[in-house]
Amino acid sequence: MVRRCLIVLLAISIPLMKIIEIGGKKINFAVCDFVLILILIHIMLTFLSNRKELVFPNLALFYLFVAVTLISTLVSMIWIAKTQSVFFTMVEVIKFLVVVIYFFIFYFYLETTDEIHLFFKYWVIISVFEVLLGLFGLVTHNPDFSLDYRIQGSFANPNLFAMYLNASVYISLYLYLKFQQKIYLFATLFFIFGIIVSASRGALLGLTLSFLFFILYKNKYKLRIILSLFFVALVFSFSLAFTDIDLSYNISRLETFSRLDSEDNLGERTHLWKMGIKIIENYPFLGVGKGNFIFAANNLVETEGTKFNAAHNTYISIASETGILNLLIFLGLLTHVFLNLFWYVRANNLLPKIILTILLAFVTQALVMNIENIRFFWGFLAIGFGIEKYQHA
């Protein structure tokens, strides 16, 4: 009973977060971090009462990734001392260790298919409230749908919100296909609408590519899903024709996919990526240390008015901050999980395919944003590692 309650709390608390500035450093506190503490206490009490041997899984690539990240950050402390405080570095280390703990919690705590289903159902419920919260803010603060206000629910920014909804789309679709309850199909479409209104180009790209994979690869529900989405898209298009909602700002934002050299922030991101490549050329082995991308970029390249505080590309960020070797380890980690999931997808198991599709959406969005410190990314990666536990789902 306690275990199930904690799983529910974990699912509904993931979106609830607040950015707090401490010593000039912005730290993203999430309610689920406190739930994490409760789960750790419960694991400890269960372990002590049952006297079971705690066996850690054979996750060599993950352990290696953690080790290289910490080593590169410690080595870079000498370089960091010339540019910023040790406090900043320790905050980055703590943030990284937190996501490491999330990985193990998701791997160990969600042991059965029933627990996965419980987690998913409450994930969908809180996701609906997140979209409603975002739409409420949009209506009350910016009813003309301009980009001065992009919906983000309780998340720190719209892109993170949209990434979360990408997972929500496939989780609710899984529950619909598994239990044949139409409420989950409506939830799926509602989440897609939320991603569109968030105007997150990376999330939409991830959603599009991952959805194509889901539709085209071993899908016996193909025709049903396509026809359902076509019908809803048709109704949505007609409804827009009879409303006064102005989506022109959001559409113009999404059109910047084709204008990489524009003054829009996508063009500025390409400039950041070029700086990241220059950092990699100068610090190829261990990088400049966790969280030091912008500081290194400002030292290596004379830039003025840069408004981003990250590389906005997970792969460039990992390579520039912790070295090319660690990027290869990270890519090996993803490849191992994907191959593991593909093995079970071949047997027409639905859950492995859903997890694989979610991760495909994530790694696509990682091309235009940093996801290496996002809690639920590591959570789904952990589920992918332990997918054999749910092979009959």
C-alpha positions in Angstrom: 0.0 0.0 0.0 2.8 2.4 0.9 4.7 1.5 -2.2 1.7 2.2 -4.5 1.0 5.5 -2.8 4.6 6.6 -3.3 4.4 5.6 -7.0 1.3 7.7 -7.4 3.0 10.7 -5.6 6.0 10.3 -7.9 3.8 10.4 -11.0 1.8 13.5 -10.0 4.7 15.4 -8.5 7.1 15.3 -11.5 5.7 18.5 -13.2 5.5 20.6 -10.1 8.7 22.7 -9.9 10.0 26.1 -9.0 13.2 27.9 -10.0 15.0 29.4 -7.0 18.1 31.6 -7.2 20.8 30.8 -4.7 24.1 32.6 -4.7 23.4 33.9 -8.3 22.8 30.3 -9.5 19.3 29.3 -10.6 18.3 25.9 -9.2 15.2 24.0 -10.4 13.5 22.5 -7.3 10.8 19.9 -8.0 8.2 18.5 -5.6 9.2 15.0 -6.8 12.6 15.5 -5.2 10.9 15.4 -1.8 9.0 12.3 -2.9 12.3 10.8 -3.9 13.5 11.2 -0.3 10.4 9.4 0.9 11.0 6.6 -1.6 14.6 6.2 -0.5 13.5 6.0 3.1 10.9 3.3 2.2 13.6 1.3 0.3 15.9 1.5 3.2 13.3 0.4 5.7 12.1 -2.4 3.4 15.7 -3.5 2.9 16.4 -3.6 6.7 13.2 -5.4 7.5 13.6 -8.1 4.8 17.4 -8.4 5.2 17.7 -8.9 1.5 20.9 -8.5 -0.4 20.9 -5.3 -2.4 22.0 -6.3 -5.9 22.9 -3.6 -8.3 22.2 -4.3 -12.0 24.9 -4.8 -14.6 24.8 -1.3 -16.1 28.5 -0.9 -17.0 27.9 1.9 -19.5 25.8 3.9 -17.1 28.3 3.6 -14.3 31.1 4.6 -16.7 29.1 7.7 -17.8 28.6 8.8 -14.2 32.3 8.2 -13.4 33.7 10.1 -16.4 31.2 13.0 -15.7 32.4 13.3 -12.1 36.1 12.9 -13.0 35.9 15.6 -15.7 34.2 18.0 -13.4 36.8 17.4 -10.6 39.7 17.8 -13.1 38.2 21.0 -14.4 38.0 22.6 -10.9 41.5 24.0 -11.5 40.3 25.7 -14.6 37.0 26.7 -13.0 38.8 28.5 -10.1 39.9 31.2 -12.7 36.4 31.9 -13.8 33.8 31.1 -11.2 33.1 29.8 -7.7 33.5 26.2 -6.5 29.9 26.6 -5.2 28.6 26.8 -8.8 30.4 23.6 -9.6 29.1 21.7 -6.6 25.6 22.7 -7.5 26.1 21.2 -10.9 27.5 18.0 -9.4 24.5 17.7 -7.0 22.1 18.3 -9.9 23.8 15.4 -11.8 23.8 13.1 -8.8 20.0 13.8 -8.3 19.2 12.5 -11.8 21.5 9.5 -11.2 19.3 8.7 -8.1 16.2 9.1 -10.3 17.6 6.5 -12.7 18.0 3.9 -10.0 14.6 4.7 -8.4 12.8 4.2 -11.7 14.9 1.0 -12.3 14.3 -0.6 -8.9 10.9 0.8 -7.7 8.7 0.1 -10.7 9.0 -3.6 -10.6 5.8 -4.9 -12.1 3.6 -4.2 -15.1 0.8 -3.2 -12.7 3.0 -0.6 -11.1 3.9 0.8 -14.5 0.2 1.0 -15.3 -0.5 2.8 -12.0 2.3 5.2 -12.7 1.1 5.8 -16.2 -2.5 6.4 -15.2 -1.6 9.1 -12.7 0.9 10.6 -15.2 -2.0 11.1 -17.6 -4.2 12.6 -14.9 -1.7 15.2 -13.9 -0.8 15.9 -17.5 -4.4 16.9 -18.2 -4.2 19.4 -15.3 -0.9 20.7 -16.6 -2.4 21.5 -20.1 -5.5 23.1 -18.5 -3.2 25.2 -16.2 -1.2 26.3 -19.3 -4.4 27.2 -21.2 -5.8 29.1 -18.2 -2.6 31.2 -18.1 -2.9 31.7 -21.8 -6.5 32.9 -21.7 -6.0 35.1 -18.6 -2.6 36.6 -19.5 -2.5 36.6 -23.3 -5.8 35.9 -25.0 -4.4 36.8 -28.5 -2.0 33.8 -28.4 1.1 35.9 -29.1 4.5 34.5 -28.2 4.8 36.8 -25.3 3.1 33.9 -23.4 3.7 30.3 -24.4 1.9 27.8 -22.3 4.1 25.8 -19.9 1.9 24.6 -17.1 3.9 24.5 -13.8 7.2 23.8 -15.6 10.1 26.1 -15.7 9.8 26.7 -19.5 7.6 25.8 -22.4 10.2 23.5 -24.1 10.4 21.3 -21.0 6.6 21.3 -20.7 6.3 20.2 -24.3 8.9 17.5 -23.8 6.9 16.2 -20.9 3.8 16.2 -23.0 5.6 14.1 -25.7 5.8 11.4 -23.1 2.2 12.0 -22.1 1.0 11.5 -25.7 2.4 8.0 -25.9 1.6 7.0 -22.3 -2.1 7.8 -22.9 -2.0 6.2 -26.3 -0.6 3.1 -24.7 -3.3 3.0 -22.1 -5.9 3.5 -24.8 -4.6 0.6 -26.9 -4.1 -1.6 -23.8 -7.5 -1.0 -22.1 -9.6 0.3 -25.0 -11.0 3.2 -23.0 -11.7 6.2 -25.3 -10.9 8.7 -22.6 -7.3 8.0 -23.1 -7.6 8.6 -26.8 -9.1 12.0 -26.1 -6.3 12.7 -23.6 -3.7 11.8 -26.3 -5.2 14.4 -28.7 -5.5 16.9 -25.9 -1.7 16.6 -25.2 -0.9 16.9 -28.9 -2.9 20.2 -28.9 -0.9 21.3 -25.8 2.4 20.7 -27.6 1.2 22.7 -30.6 0.1 25.7 -28.5 3.4 25.6 -26.6 5.1 26.4 -30.0 8.0 24.2 -29.1 9.6 23.4 -32.4 12.0 20.7 -30.9 9.1 18.9 -29.3 7.0 19.0 -32.4 9.9 17.6 -34.4 10.4 14.9 -31.8 6.7 14.1 -31.8 6.5 13.9 -35.6 9.5 11.6 -36.1 8.6 9.4 -33.2 4.9 9.2 -34.3 6.0 8.1 -37.8 8.1 5.3 -36.2 5.2 4.3 -34.1 2.7 4.2 -37.0 5.0 2.5 -39.5 6.8 -0.1 -37.4 4.9 -3.3 -36.4 1.6 -1.5 -35.7 -1.6 -3.6 -36.0 -3.6 -0.5 -34.9 -2.2 1.6 -37.8 -5.4 2.3 -39.7 -7.5 3.0 -36.6 -5.0 5.6 -35.2 -4.6 7.3 -38.6 -8.3 7.6 -39.2 -9.0 8.8 -35.6 -6.3 11.5 -35.8 -7.5 12.6 -39.3 -11.0 13.0 -38.0 -9.9 15.1 -35.0 -7.6 17.2 -37.1 -10.6 17.9 -39.5 -12.8 18.9 -36.6 -10.0 21.1 -35.1 -9.5 22.8 -38.4 -13.2 23.6 -38.8 -13.4 24.9 -35.2 -10.5 27.3 -35.8 -12.4 28.7 -38.9 -15.3 29.8 -36.6 -13.3 31.3 -33.8 -11.4 34.5 -33.3 -8.2 32.8 -32.0 -5.1 34.2 -33.7 -2.4 31.6 -34.1 -0.3 33.6 -36.5 2.5 34.3 -34.0 2.8 30.6 -33.1 2.7 29.6 -36.8 5.4 32.2 -37.7 7.5 30.8 -34.9 7.2 27.2 -36.2 8.1 28.4 -39.7 11.6 29.4 -38.5 12.6 25.7 -38.9 13.5 26.7 -42.5 15.4 29.9 -41.5 18.4 28.7 -39.5 20.3 31.8 -40.4 17.6 34.2 -39.2 17.8 36.5 -36.2 15.3 34.2 -34.4 16.6 32.2 -31.5 17.1 29.1 -33.6 19.7 31.1 -35.5 21.3 32.1 -32.2 21.3 28.5 -31.2 23.4 27.5 -34.2 25.9 30.2 -33.1 26.0 28.5 -29.7 26.6 25.2 -31.3 29.5 26.6 -33.2 31.0 27.8 -29.9 30.4 24.3 -28.5 32.4 22.8 -31.3 35.2 25.2 -30.7 35.2 24.3 -27.0 35.4 20.6 -28.0 38.4 21.3 -30.2 40.2 23.0 -27.3 39.1 20.6 -24.5 38.5 17.3 -26.3 39.3 14.7 -23.6 37.5 15.8 -20.4 35.8 19.0 -21.5 35.5 22.1 -19.3 33.4 20.6 -16.5 29.7 20.1 -15.8 27.7 23.3 -16.3 30.6 25.4 -17.6 29.6 25.7 -21.3 28.7 29.3 -21.3 31.7 30.4 -19.3 34.0 28.6 -21.6 32.2 29.9 -24.7 32.5 33.5 -23.5 36.3 32.9 -22.9 36.9 31.3 -26.3 34.6 33.4 -28.5 33.9 37.1 -28.2 30.2 37.2 -27.9 27.9 40.0 -26.8 24.3 39.8 -25.8 24.1 36.0 -25.7 20.8 35.4 -23.9 21.1 31.6 -23.6 22.5 29.9 -20.5 23.1 26.5 -22.1 24.3 24.9 -25.3 20.7 24.0 -26.4 22.1 20.7 -27.8 22.5 17.8 -25.4 25.2 16.1 -27.5 27.3 19.2 -27.9 26.8 20.0 -24.2 28.0 16.6 -23.0 31.0 16.6 -25.4 32.1 20.2 -24.5 31.6 19.9 -20.7 32.7 16.3 -20.1 34.6 15.3 -23.2 34.2 13.4 -26.5 34.8 10.1 -24.7 31.8 10.7 -22.5 29.6 11.6 -25.4 30.5 8.3 -27.0 29.6 6.6 -23.8 26.3 8.4 -23.7 25.5 7.4 -27.3 26.5 3.9 -26.4 24.1 4.0 -23.5 21.3 5.1 -25.8 22.2 2.5 -28.4 22.2 -0.3 -25.8 18.7 0.7 -24.5 17.3 1.1 -28.0 18.6 -2.4 -29.1 17.2 -3.9 -25.9 13.8 -2.3 -26.6 13.9 -3.4 -30.3 14.5 -7.0 -29.2 11.1 -7.0 -27.3 9.3 -4.9 -29.9 10.0 -7.6 -32.4 7.8 -9.9 -30.3 4.9 -7.4 -30.7 5.0 -6.2 -27.1 3.3 -2.8 -26.8 5.1 -1.4 -23.7 8.7 -1.7 -25.1 7.5 0.0 -28.3 5.9 2.9 -26.3 9.1 3.4 -24.2 11.2 3.3 -27.4 9.0 5.8 -29.1 9.1 8.2 -26.1 12.9 7.9 -26.0 13.1 8.6 -29.8 11.0 11.8 -29.2 13.4 12.8 -26.4 16.7 12.2 -28.2 15.3 14.1 -31.2 14.4 17.1 -29.0 17.8 16.8 -27.5 19.2 18.2 -30.7 17.8 21.6 -29.8 17.7 21.6 -26.0 19.6 20.2 -23.0 18.0 17.1 -21.5 20.9 15.6 -19.7 19.7 17.0 -16.3 16.0 16.3 -16.9 14.7 13.9 -14.3 12.0 12.0 -16.3 14.4 11.5 -19.2 16.6 9.3 -17.0 13.5 7.7 -15.5 12.3 6.5 -18.9 15.9 5.4 -19.8 15.9 3.3 -16.7 12.6 1.7 -17.6 14.2 0.9 -21.0 17.1 -0.8 -19.3 14.8 -2.9 -17.2 12.2 -3.6 -19.8 12.6 -7.4 -19.5 10.5 -7.1 -16.2 7.5 -6.0 -18.3 8.0 -8.1 -21.4 4.4 -9.4 -21.4 2.9 -5.9 -21.3 
